[in-house]
Amino acid sequence: MKHKVGVIPFDISGERIAIMFVTSQKRGRWILPKGNLKDGESHKSASKREAFEEAGVSGDLLNNFPMTHVISKTNKSRIDQVVVTYYPMLVSEQLDDWPEKSKRERHWALLDDALRVTDHIDFQNVIKNFIELKNSLLDAAKRKRERQQV
């Protein structure tokens, strides 16, 4: 089974959290950015690269909150199972132009609405995991923002 890495791009405003989704290239479904590790590439650098390439965002990874899930991927006439470790990314920059802009759309959704954005059960499970960690993620994100303002 392949192992990929990905990000859950998010932003905060007070106590509210929003998550960014991107469309898949082939079916146009709302998913989270993910991809393969390149030779010698760390999880952190691969996750940041995928966030930039697929969603046009950069930010701080919350390394203490990795979430590993099995994601089903349709590949021609079969369904492949892929292990993906997602890292929450507190978005600090969103570009108007990015490498896969012509292949993907992106969409921000409040965390309370995020489960309705994607119809893929695997991604709903990732979002549920994120929701379970909401308070800890919010605290960590606030601390990062405070440090950035100093």
MOCOR-V23846 format. One record per residue. N is the residue number from 1. RES is the residue in one letter. OMEGA is omega in whole degrees, 0 to 359 (999 if undefined). D_CENTER is the distance of its C-alpha to the mean C-alpha in whole Angstrom. Layout:
BEGIN
n=N res=RES omega=OMEGA d_center=D_CENTER
n=N res=RES omega=OMEGA d_center=D_CENTER
END
This chain:
BEGIN
n=1 res=M omega=178 d_center=21
n=2 res=K omega=175 d_center=18
n=3 res=H omega=179 d_center=15
n=4 res=K omega=174 d_center=12
n=5 res=V omega=179 d_center=9
n=6 res=G omega=179 d_center=6
n=7 res=V omega=169 d_center=3
n=8 res=I omega=181 d_center=2
n=9 res=P omega=179 d_center=5
n=10 res=F omega=176 d_center=8
n=11 res=D omega=182 d_center=11
n=12 res=I omega=171 d_center=15
n=13 res=S omega=186 d_center=18
n=14 res=G omega=180 d_center=21
n=15 res=E omega=183 d_center=20
n=16 res=R omega=179 d_center=17
n=17 res=I omega=173 d_center=13
n=18 res=A omega=180 d_center=11
n=19 res=I omega=177 d_center=8
n=20 res=M omega=173 d_center=7
n=21 res=F omega=171 d_center=7
n=22 res=V omega=177 d_center=9
n=23 res=T omega=174 d_center=12
n=24 res=S omega=184 d_center=13
n=25 res=Q omega=187 d_center=15
n=26 res=K omega=188 d_center=18
n=27 res=R omega=179 d_center=18
n=28 res=G omega=179 d_center=16
n=29 res=R omega=178 d_center=14
n=30 res=W omega=183 d_center=11
n=31 res=I omega=174 d_center=8
n=32 res=L omega=181 d_center=4
n=33 res=P omega=178 d_center=5
n=34 res=K omega=178 d_center=7
n=35 res=G omega=183 d_center=11
n=36 res=N omega=170 d_center=14
n=37 res=L omega=172 d_center=15
n=38 res=K omega=181 d_center=18
n=39 res=D omega=177 d_center=21
n=40 res=G omega=183 d_center=22
n=41 res=E omega=178 d_center=18
n=42 res=S omega=176 d_center=17
n=43 res=H omega=183 d_center=13
n=44 res=K omega=183 d_center=13
n=45 res=S omega=178 d_center=14
n=46 res=A omega=179 d_center=12
n=47 res=S omega=179 d_center=9
n=48 res=K omega=179 d_center=10
n=49 res=R omega=180 d_center=12
n=50 res=E omega=178 d_center=9
n=51 res=A omega=179 d_center=7
n=52 res=F omega=183 d_center=11
n=53 res=E omega=187 d_center=12
n=54 res=E omega=186 d_center=10
n=55 res=A omega=181 d_center=9
n=56 res=G omega=180 d_center=12
n=57 res=V omega=172 d_center=10
n=58 res=S omega=182 d_center=11
n=59 res=G omega=182 d_center=11
n=60 res=D omega=175 d_center=12
n=61 res=L omega=173 d_center=10
n=62 res=L omega=188 d_center=12
n=63 res=N omega=183 d_center=13
n=64 res=N omega=185 d_center=15
n=65 res=F omega=178 d_center=12
n=66 res=P omega=180 d_center=11
n=67 res=M omega=182 d_center=10
n=68 res=T omega=183 d_center=12
n=69 res=H omega=172 d_center=12
n=70 res=V omega=182 d_center=15
n=71 res=I omega=176 d_center=13
n=72 res=S omega=180 d_center=16
n=73 res=K omega=178 d_center=16
n=74 res=T omega=182 d_center=19
n=75 res=N omega=185 d_center=21
n=76 res=K omega=185 d_center=25
n=77 res=S omega=181 d_center=27
n=78 res=R omega=177 d_center=25
n=79 res=I omega=178 d_center=22
n=80 res=D omega=175 d_center=20
n=81 res=Q omega=182 d_center=18
n=82 res=V omega=175 d_center=15
n=83 res=V omega=180 d_center=14
n=84 res=V omega=172 d_center=11
n=85 res=T omega=180 d_center=10
n=86 res=Y omega=175 d_center=6
n=87 res=Y omega=174 d_center=7
n=88 res=P omega=178 d_center=6
n=89 res=M omega=174 d_center=7
n=90 res=L omega=187 d_center=10
n=91 res=V omega=176 d_center=10
n=92 res=S omega=180 d_center=14
n=93 res=E omega=176 d_center=14
n=94 res=Q omega=183 d_center=14
n=95 res=L omega=176 d_center=16
n=96 res=D omega=180 d_center=18
n=97 res=D omega=181 d_center=18
n=98 res=W omega=188 d_center=16
n=99 res=P omega=184 d_center=17
n=100 res=E omega=181 d_center=15
n=101 res=K omega=182 d_center=16
n=102 res=S omega=183 d_center=19
n=103 res=K omega=188 d_center=17
n=104 res=R omega=168 d_center=14
n=105 res=E omega=176 d_center=14
n=106 res=R omega=186 d_center=11
n=107 res=H omega=173 d_center=12
n=108 res=W omega=176 d_center=11
n=109 res=A omega=173 d_center=12
n=110 res=L omega=182 d_center=14
n=111 res=L omega=179 d_center=13
n=112 res=D omega=181 d_center=16
n=113 res=D omega=190 d_center=16
n=114 res=A omega=181 d_center=12
n=115 res=L omega=179 d_center=14
n=116 res=R omega=182 d_center=16
n=117 res=V omega=181 d_center=14
n=118 res=T omega=178 d_center=13
n=119 res=D omega=182 d_center=16
n=120 res=H omega=184 d_center=14
n=121 res=I omega=180 d_center=15
n=122 res=D omega=179 d_center=13
n=123 res=F omega=174 d_center=10
n=124 res=Q omega=178 d_center=12
n=125 res=N omega=176 d_center=13
n=126 res=V omega=180 d_center=9
n=127 res=I omega=177 d_center=10
n=128 res=K omega=177 d_center=13
n=129 res=N omega=178 d_center=12
n=130 res=F omega=180 d_center=10
n=131 res=I omega=179 d_center=13
n=132 res=E omega=182 d_center=16
n=133 res=L omega=188 d_center=15
n=134 res=K omega=184 d_center=15
n=135 res=N omega=179 d_center=18
n=136 res=S omega=178 d_center=17
n=137 res=L omega=179 d_center=14
n=138 res=L omega=178 d_center=16
n=139 res=D omega=180 d_center=19
n=140 res=A omega=180 d_center=17
n=141 res=A omega=179 d_center=15
n=142 res=K omega=178 d_center=19
n=143 res=R omega=178 d_center=20
n=144 res=K omega=180 d_center=18
n=145 res=R omega=179 d_center=19
n=146 res=E omega=179 d_center=22
n=147 res=R omega=180 d_center=23
n=148 res=Q omega=183 d_center=22
n=149 res=Q omega=181 d_center=24
n=150 res=V omega=999 d_center=27
END
